[in-house]
Amino acid sequence: MTGARIDELMENLAQCRRCGMCRNAVYEDRGFDGVCPVWKNSSGFETSFMRGRIQVAIALLEGRLMKTAENAEALYTCTLCGNCTAICAAEFDPAKCLESVRDVLNEIPNESRDAIADKILRYNNPYTETNKTRRDWVAEIGFDIPSTGDVLYFAGCTAGLKLTETAKSAARVLRAAGYDFAVLEDEPCCGSVMIRTGRIDSARENAERVMQSIKESGAKTVIVACAGCLKTLREDYSEYFGLDMPKVVHVVEFLESAIKGGKLILRGGDRQRRVTWHDPCHLGRALGVYEEPREIIKAIPSVELVEMTPNREAAMCCGAGGGLRSFDVSLARRIAADRVKTAEGVRADILATACPFCVRNLKEGAESISSRVRVLDIMELLSEQLEEN
């Protein structure tokens, strides 16, 4: 990063008024009295919310703190959820600034950050030492899916390798709606976690690989079911790397019209169920997609949509984003458990969301408190209600 860009970053960081609203702002009309999920679920020290993190970042950048892993720890115990940005009285973007700080200070050692990035560059995913099983779920759904076509379903690492039922459900729902689509033979990771954690150069190398794969598929439209993939492919590739992507849509945006138009017919269950919706940070606050998933849920017979408070732009994070799950999995799960408790508070039977990364963390949070709430990706919820089932 050039000196001019560092100066700009320092100027942005200096916009912090140190008011502390990013810690525990109270907005009764928006239904919350604590805006930072990390602060709420950790020790509560100054460095557990954005005001303190910004002061640490400035001290490191100015050389008043030694650039050690221990001194920089506060920079990484943040989900980058953007809740602080949404209510910041100074009208600047602290979450975006912290993301930039991680990039500028990426010479500071961080084993978790570097292990993830190196694994993605080597194996095309952050989970396993092979990407050959990435498409195994296709063999389990009962119909063939080509690897090239005008419409590409980009499954993402978590659905493709960890929560394969989500990938299979998305494929079944798209087929039931009458859409022809392709799935890459050797799908690379989108690289979202590398961007969030400051490995921008690695993310650039990875993005070029992703772009080449998508180009070879012939896709004119890319459908994703992961909120992180959506923001990365739709916004970050252009903003960070100047790459010109095909049209990128989340599957909830893609399917809402299919349901309203009668292309996707859903059946009711045996009993009335209460479903609440968790707004993924990258889908909601980052990209403003709030109503489409709610309209889809409302269209399911025998389902009542019940809202958690807060929701939409004030919704609390699941705890998995910004690399936090890799840096401190225990804290990530505590934040997830807190969100599940909110779902219990509205007597929800199902907590649905539209991001496999959120689903995985929320499930573990629910398990940690022995919650009766069932956590589902919205694709799984829809797949269970297909008329053909």
N, C-alpha and C positions, 0 to 999 in steps of 0.2 A: 504494500500500500504506500502511495506517495506521501511526502510530507504535507502537501496541500490537503489531501484527504484526511490525514490524521488531525490536522488543524481544524478541519470542518467537524470531525467527530468530537474533538474536545469542545468546540463551540456548542455542539448539540448537547453534550453531557452537562455543560454549564447551565443549561436551561432549567435543570432541576432546582425547584425552589425549596426543597427539603421539608415540604409541608407534612409529609407522612400519609397523605391520602391513599397512596399505593399500599399501605399496610392494612388499614382497617376503616376505610371510608364507610359511612353509614348513609344509606339511601333507602328510607322506608318505602318509598313509592316504587323502588325497583327490587325490594325484597331481600336486601342483604346488608350485613353489618361486618363484613370482612372481605376485602377484595382480593387479597393474595393467598392462594391456597397453600403455598409453601410456608409462609409465616403462620398461618392458621394451624398447620399440622407439624410444626417443628418446634425448636427451642424458643423461638420468638426473639432471637437476638437481632440487632440492627441489620446485620448482613443477611438475614433471612427474608428480606423484602427489598424492593427495588431501590429505595433511597440509600440504603447502606451499600448495595452492590455498586451503585454509581460512584459513590465515594471511594470504594476500593479500586474501581476501574481507573478513576482519575489519578489516584495515588500511584498505581502501577505504571500508567502512561507517563506520568511526570517524573518517575524514578524515585519517589519518596518511599515506595515499598519495593523490596527486592522481588524480582520476577521468579518466584518459586511456586511449585505446585501447591504448597500449603497456603501461601498468601493469595493465590488465585482461586481457591476452592469456591468462594462465594459466587464467582462468575458462572459456575456450572450447576449450582443447586437451584436452578430456575427452569420452569417449563416453557418460558417464552410465550405464555398463553395469551398475553395482550390485554388482560383485564386492567392492569395498571395504565396502559395506554388509553383505554376506553374512557377512563375517568380522570386523566391527568389534567390538573388545573393549568399547567404551563403549556398545554396543547402541543407537546412534542411526543415522540414515540420512544419511550424508554426501552421497550422490548426490542425494537429494531436496532437501537443504539447498542444494546448489550450483545446482540448477534454480531454487530460490526466489531465490537471490542474483542470478542472471541477470535475473530479473524485477525485483527491487528496483533494480538498477543499470542498467536498460535505457536510461537517458539517456546512458550512456557510448557514444560512437560505435562502431559495428561494421558495416562495409560489407556483409559476407557475410550476416550475420543480417538486416539490413534489406532487402537486395535480394531475399532469398528470400521474406520475409513480404509485401513489396509486390507481388511477382510473383503470389503465391498470391491475394491480395486482388483483383488486377486481372484475372488470367487463369484463376483456379481451379486452377492447378497451378504447381509451382516450376520447370518445365523449358522450356516453350515459350510463345510469345506468342499462342497460340490454344488453345482447348480443343475445337475442332471435330473434331479427329482422334481424340478420346478413345475413340470407339466404332468406329473403323475396323476393328479386329481382328475384330469380330463378323461382318463381311462375308466373312471368310476361313475361317470354320469349317464352312460348309456347312449350317447350319440357322439359323432365325430365333430371335431372343431378344427378347421384349417389354420395354418400359421400365417396366411396372407389374406387380405381382404380390405374393403373400403372402411369397415368399422372394426376397430381393434379393442378388445377388452384387455386392459392392462391390470393384471390382478394385484400386483404389488407383492413385496416379500412376505409380509405377515400372513396374508390370506393364502399365498401360494405355497408357503412352507410350514406355517405354524397353525393356522386356522383354516384348513382346507375346506371345511364345510361352508365357509363364507364364499370361497371361490366357486364351489359347486353350486351353491344356491344362486349366486349372481348369474351363472351360466344358464341354469334352469329357468330363471325368471325372464332373462333376455330372450331365450328361445320360445317360451310360452307367449311372449308378447309379439312374436313373429319376426324377430330381428335375426339376420344373418351376421355373424361376427367371427373374428379370428382371435387367436391367442398365440403370442410369440413362442417359438420353439425353445429359445434360451433367453428368457426375459431378464434384463439387467435390473438392478436396484435403481430407483429414481434418484437416489442420492440426497434425499431431504435431510437426513441426520447429519450428513457432512456439512451442508450449508448451515444448519442450526448451530453446530458445534465449532464452526470456525475453520474447517478444512476446505476453504473455497477453491484452492488450486486443484485439490483432489476431486472436488465436486465438478469442476469444469471438465476435467479429463473424463470423468464418468458420464457427464451429460452428453458429451460428443458421442460416446458409445451408445447411449440410449437413443439419441437422435438417429444414428445410423441404423439401428435395429428397427425403429419405427418406419424409417424411410424404406427399408427393404421389404417391410410388410405391405407397403402400398396403402397404408391407412390414410383416410381423409378425416376421420373422426376417431378420437381416442376416448374410450369410456373407462373411468376408474371408479372403484368403490372405496378408496382410501382417501381421507381428507388430506393427509400429508402429501400423497402423490398428486392430488389435484392442485394444491398450491404450488408445488414444485414444478410440475409440468406446465401449468397454465400461466404462472406469473414469474417464478424465479429463473427459469431458463432464459426468458427474454431479458429480465432485469439484470441478472448477474452476468450472463454469457452472450447476450445478443442473438440467441438462437430463435429461429422462426418455427414454432411448433404448428402442427395441424390443430384443428378445433379440439379442445379438451373439455369434457363435461363429466360431472359426477353422475353416477347412475340414478340418483334421486331426481336430478334435473331431467335426465333422459326419459325416465319412466313415468313421471307425473302425467304428462300428456297422453301416454299410452293407456293409463288407467282411466283418465277422464274420457278418452275417446273410445273406450270399450275394447281396446286391443288386448288388455290384460284383465282377465276375469278372476276375481278372488271369491273364495267361499268363506262362510263363517265357521267358527269353531263350535264345539259342543256346549260351551258356556261363555258368558260374557267375561272378558278380561280387561283389566286396567293396564294400559301401556303408557309409560312416560318416555319422553324424548330427551336424550342428552345431546346438546349442541357441541360437536367437536370444534375446537378452537380454530383450526385451519378452514373448516367449512363455514363456520358462523362468523366470528369476529373478523377473520381475515378476508373472507370472500362474500359475506352477506347472504349466504344460503340458509334461510330459516324456515320459510313457509312450505317449500316443496316436500320435505320429508313429513311434515305435519299433515299436509293434505293427503299424502299417501296413506298414512296411518288411519286417518279419518275415513278413508275409502274401504277399509277392511271391515266386513261385517262382524258383528259380535265383539268389536273392540271399542273401548272408550279411551280417548286420549286425555290423560291427566297431566297437567303441567307441574314440574318442580319449580320452586322459587329459590334462587333466581333462575332465569332462562334467557334465551336469545343472546343479545349482546352483553348481558350481565352474567351469563352462565359460568359456573365454576368449572375449572379444568378437571380432566380425569386423572392427571398426575403423570402421564407417560411422556409428554412432549419435551422438546428442547434438549433431548439427551438425558433428562433427569433419571429416567428408568435405568439407564446404563450406569450413571454415576452413583445413584443411591436408590436401589430398588425398594428398600424398606420404606423410605419416605414417599416414593411414588405410590406404593400400595396403601399407605395411610391416607393419602389424598383421595385415592380411588374409593376406599372404604367410606370416607366422609361423604363422597358423592352418592354412594349407594344408600347411606343412611337418609339422605334427602329423598331418594326414591321411596324408601320405606315410609317416610313421613307422609307421602301422598297415597299410601296404600297401593302402590303399583305392584302388579303381578310380574310385569316385564319392564326392564330398562333397555330401551332400544337406542342404537346410535348408528352412525354411518362411517365408521373408521375401524378397521380391524385392530389397529394399535390401541385405540380406546377400549375396544371390546376385551382384548387380552388383559389389559391392566384392571379394568373394572371387574372382570370375572375373578381375578385374584384378590381384589379388594373385597368383593362379596364373600369369597371363601374365607378370608381372614377373620370375618365377623360372623360367620355362619348365617349369612342372610338368606332369606327365602326368596329374594328377588332374583328372577332369571335374567341374565344379561345376554342380549342377542344383537347381532348385526341386523339391520333392517332387511338385508337380502335374505337372511335366514327366516325372519318373520314372514316375509312375502312368500318364500318358497313353501312354507308350511301351509299357506292359504291358497295355493294354486288349485284351480278347479279340477285340473287333471289328476291331482293326487288322490 
